[in-house]
Amino acid sequence: MHAADGSTSLTTGLLSTRAHLTPDREALLVVETGERCTYAELNTRACRLANFMQDELGVGQGDRVSILAQNGIEYLDLFYGLAKIGAIFAPLNWRLTGHELEYIVNDLEPKVLLVGPEYTGIAGELRDVAPVPHRVGLEDPLLPGGRTYREIESASADEPDQPPISPDDPYCILYTSGTTGKPKGALIPHRQILWNCINTVISWGLTEKDVSPVYTPLFHAGGLFAFMTPLLYAGGRVLLARGFDPEESLRTIVAEGCTVILGVPTLFQMWRESEAYNDADFSRVHFFINGGAAIPLDLMRAWRDEKGVVFRQGYGLTEVGPNCFTMTDEDSARISGSVGKPVFHSRMRLVDPATLEDAPEGLPGELIIAGPHVSTGYWRNPEATAEALVDGPSGPWFRTGDTAHRDEDGNYTIIGRYKDMIKSGGENVYAAEVEAVFRSHPAVAECALIGAPDEKWGEVGLMVVVFANGESASPQDLLDFCSEKLARFKLPKEIVVTDALPYSPYGKVEKVKLREKYVG
């Protein structure tokens, strides 16, 4: 596909080029409806979306378009269609409360917000506090006489004229929780999309014969980029699910002949506990891969022993892509717990987090990553960008905040996090954000959030609270207060009360001591 200046835009033409190469090949199955789309049909939908946005709503290069909805084919229309006109795809996390989304929408300032039927209430809450020029209902109008997604069907199916697009121009903005309590919009440039596709296809051995289900939300980098976009780049087939049911999903995986399957620890545990697991035939599966958070080794071994499958551990971040390491099938069991070696077009270093000098060989250090798959920083947040992206040999390098160890064969193992963050069910929960909300309760003087192991979610929050003089509140009162401002997955699963928090000489809460006392 050619831009207006005659140059070839590799990312804006990802779908149109694939549709030209294999127009009649099936690209997508929408699990809940049974709808199947070829590559040509998917590209036609993306063109109609692009033309509707451009001609009817005035969306142009650099404008942001958001969606608040469960997984659906509309996400693919937006992802591929907006790129054709240089607009920016900025999906919203439907797990967040209206209070949390208010900040993001005002920071993002999207020109269009598409809303699924489940979220019309939240959209109504946001109407006055976070105004958006155009709101489109996926099914019914949000207001009498308002726009609906069905109007896109009448738009032109021609490829739209494309503006000149730089590899560093933003393709997506994906919000991640901020360590200071405010979410940050990670700028995902066009080159990052392309190089994630190339790295994944080459390093993970994907082909046009592969089939993969998507059960993770498409507002996440994992849902968009772990398998969906690389596999559509390679000409494979994707199964898109609106939600997750362990029984139905396993039956679908077997019936559709899925070959590469991503999950998070919670999904793998739920699958193993389901009735469908015992009789599931995974003979056509090349490998399972866990992402989002480290999986218990016993659970990984159980899958291998009980089902005879290849099972890998992945690692990635929104800012560098979800697929940063790889391993062979043979190594996946031998180095169980490791994330393997860096993917093909990527560079990794382990450094002292204070000096950013290389850590001594054999010793752990903070993992930093460089390559064409690294983001350009954060939307309207130069301070966070400067903190995350640092100059260095063949830089810039992205600071992951994770501690890792590299063995003599070059395999990496993620040890822990420098950043104060909990990973619960594949979701990032930043302590600063949760603590700020708890401290706003009139009875709370101090608090500290730590992670506690959990069989289902991998890790959950444990909040240690110090009450103000003469004040008190029940754990349920505190949770009820905070549930209006925090998504459910961010709420701690346990609250303990103490007389005082341990502080270091530098005035920081010593969470190591809290973990020793309350977690062990």
JOZI-V974534 format. One record per backbone hydrogen bond with DSSP energy under -1.0 kcal/mol. CO is the residue of the C=O (numbers start at 0). NH is the residue of the N-H. E is the energy in kcal/mol with one decimal. If there is no record, write none. Layout:
co | nh | e
CO | NH | E
CO | NH | E
//
This chain:
co | nh | e
0 | 8 | -1.4
2 | 5 | -1.9
6 | 2 | -3.1
8 | 12 | -1.3
10 | 13 | -1.6
12 | 16 | -2.7
13 | 17 | -1.5
14 | 18 | -2.8
15 | 19 | -1.7
16 | 20 | -2.0
17 | 21 | -2.9
21 | 24 | -1.1
22 | 39 | -2.3
24 | 38 | -1.7
26 | 237 | -2.6
27 | 36 | -2.5
28 | 239 | -2.9
29 | 33 | -2.5
34 | 29 | -2.9
36 | 26 | -3.0
36 | 27 | -2.0
37 | 41 | -2.3
38 | 42 | -2.4
39 | 43 | -2.1
40 | 44 | -2.1
41 | 45 | -2.1
42 | 46 | -2.3
43 | 47 | -2.4
44 | 48 | -2.4
45 | 49 | -2.4
46 | 50 | -2.6
47 | 51 | -2.5
48 | 52 | -2.7
49 | 53 | -2.2
50 | 54 | -3.0
51 | 55 | -2.2
51 | 56 | -1.1
52 | 58 | -2.8
59 | 62 | -2.0
62 | 87 | -3.3
63 | 110 | -3.0
63 | 111 | -1.1
64 | 89 | -2.8
65 | 113 | -2.6
66 | 91 | -2.7
67 | 115 | -2.8
71 | 74 | -1.7
72 | 76 | -2.0
73 | 77 | -2.5
74 | 78 | -2.9
75 | 79 | -2.4
76 | 80 | -2.3
77 | 81 | -2.2
81 | 84 | -1.4
81 | 86 | -1.9
85 | 61 | -2.5
87 | 64 | -2.5
88 | 172 | -2.1
92 | 95 | -1.6
96 | 100 | -2.5
97 | 101 | -2.0
99 | 103 | -1.4
100 | 104 | -3.0
101 | 105 | -2.0
102 | 106 | -2.0
103 | 107 | -2.7
104 | 108 | -2.8
110 | 133 | -1.4
111 | 65 | -2.8
112 | 135 | -2.6
113 | 67 | -2.9
114 | 137 | -2.8
115 | 118 | -1.8
118 | 122 | -2.3
119 | 123 | -1.9
120 | 124 | -1.8
121 | 125 | -1.9
125 | 129 | -2.9
133 | 112 | -2.4
135 | 114 | -2.6
136 | 148 | -2.2
142 | 145 | -2.7
146 | 136 | -2.0
147 | 150 | -1.5
148 | 151 | -1.9
149 | 152 | -1.4
150 | 153 | -1.4
151 | 154 | -1.7
161 | 3 | -3.2
165 | 168 | -1.6
166 | 190 | -2.6
168 | 189 | -2.1
170 | 88 | -2.2
171 | 187 | -2.5
173 | 185 | -2.7
175 | 183 | -3.1
177 | 180 | -1.7
183 | 175 | -2.9
184 | 378 | -3.3
185 | 173 | -1.9
186 | 375 | -1.4
187 | 170 | -3.1
187 | 171 | -2.0
188 | 192 | -1.4
189 | 193 | -1.9
190 | 194 | -2.9
191 | 195 | -1.9
192 | 196 | -1.8
193 | 197 | -2.5
194 | 198 | -2.8
195 | 199 | -2.3
196 | 200 | -2.6
197 | 201 | -2.6
198 | 202 | -2.7
199 | 203 | -2.3
200 | 205 | -1.0
206 | 209 | -1.7
209 | 236 | -2.1
210 | 258 | -2.9
210 | 259 | -1.8
211 | 238 | -2.5
213 | 240 | -2.0
216 | 219 | -1.4
219 | 223 | -2.0
220 | 224 | -3.2
221 | 225 | -1.6
223 | 228 | -1.9
226 | 230 | -2.6
227 | 231 | -2.2
228 | 232 | -1.8
229 | 233 | -1.8
230 | 235 | -3.0
236 | 211 | -2.1
237 | 28 | -2.2
238 | 213 | -3.0
239 | 30 | -2.3
244 | 248 | -2.9
245 | 249 | -1.6
246 | 250 | -1.9
247 | 251 | -2.3
248 | 252 | -2.5
249 | 253 | -2.0
250 | 254 | -2.6
251 | 255 | -2.6
252 | 257 | -2.3
258 | 285 | -3.0
258 | 286 | -1.5
260 | 288 | -2.6
262 | 290 | -2.4
263 | 267 | -2.1
264 | 268 | -2.2
265 | 269 | -2.4
266 | 270 | -2.9
267 | 271 | -2.1
268 | 272 | -1.6
270 | 273 | -1.3
281 | 284 | -1.6
286 | 260 | -1.8
287 | 311 | -2.7
288 | 262 | -2.0
289 | 313 | -3.3
295 | 299 | -1.8
296 | 300 | -2.7
297 | 301 | -2.0
298 | 302 | -1.8
299 | 303 | -1.9
300 | 304 | -3.1
301 | 305 | -3.0
302 | 306 | -2.1
303 | 307 | -1.6
309 | 287 | -2.6
311 | 289 | -2.4
314 | 323 | -2.1
316 | 320 | -1.7
318 | 374 | -2.9
320 | 316 | -1.7
323 | 342 | -2.2
325 | 340 | -2.6
327 | 331 | -1.4
330 | 334 | -3.0
332 | 335 | -1.3
334 | 337 | -2.9
339 | 411 | -3.0
340 | 325 | -2.6
343 | 345 | -1.1
346 | 369 | -2.5
348 | 367 | -2.5
349 | 358 | -2.9
350 | 365 | -3.2
351 | 355 | -3.4
356 | 351 | -2.9
359 | 362 | -2.4
364 | 403 | -2.7
365 | 350 | -2.2
366 | 399 | -2.0
367 | 348 | -2.2
368 | 397 | -3.3
369 | 346 | -2.7
370 | 373 | -1.5
376 | 186 | -2.9
377 | 380 | -1.5
380 | 384 | -2.1
381 | 385 | -2.6
382 | 386 | -1.8
383 | 387 | -2.0
384 | 388 | -2.7
387 | 398 | -2.7
389 | 396 | -3.3
391 | 394 | -2.6
396 | 389 | -2.7
397 | 368 | -2.0
400 | 417 | -4.7
400 | 418 | -1.3
401 | 366 | -3.0
402 | 414 | -2.8
402 | 415 | -1.2
403 | 364 | -1.9
404 | 412 | -2.6
406 | 409 | -1.8
410 | 406 | -2.6
411 | 338 | -2.6
412 | 404 | -2.4
415 | 402 | -2.4
418 | 420 | -1.6
419 | 430 | -1.4
421 | 428 | -3.1
423 | 426 | -1.8
426 | 423 | -2.4
428 | 421 | -3.0
429 | 433 | -1.5
430 | 434 | -3.1
431 | 435 | -1.9
432 | 436 | -1.3
433 | 437 | -2.2
434 | 438 | -2.6
437 | 440 | -1.7
440 | 443 | -1.7
442 | 467 | -2.5
445 | 465 | -2.8
447 | 463 | -2.9
449 | 461 | -2.9
451 | 459 | -2.6
453 | 457 | -1.8
456 | 424 | -2.9
456 | 458 | -1.2
457 | 453 | -1.1
459 | 451 | -2.9
460 | 492 | -2.0
460 | 493 | -1.2
461 | 449 | -2.4
462 | 495 | -2.7
463 | 447 | -1.9
464 | 497 | -2.6
465 | 444 | -2.7
465 | 445 | -1.9
467 | 470 | -2.5
473 | 477 | -2.1
474 | 478 | -2.3
475 | 479 | -2.8
476 | 480 | -2.1
477 | 481 | -2.3
478 | 482 | -2.1
481 | 484 | -1.7
481 | 485 | -1.5
486 | 489 | -1.5
487 | 490 | -1.1
493 | 462 | -2.6
495 | 464 | -2.9
501 | 509 | -2.8
503 | 506 | -2.2
507 | 503 | -2.8
508 | 510 | -1.5
509 | 513 | -1.3
510 | 514 | -2.6
511 | 515 | -2.2
512 | 516 | -1.9
513 | 517 | -2.8
514 | 518 | -2.3
514 | 519 | -2.9
//
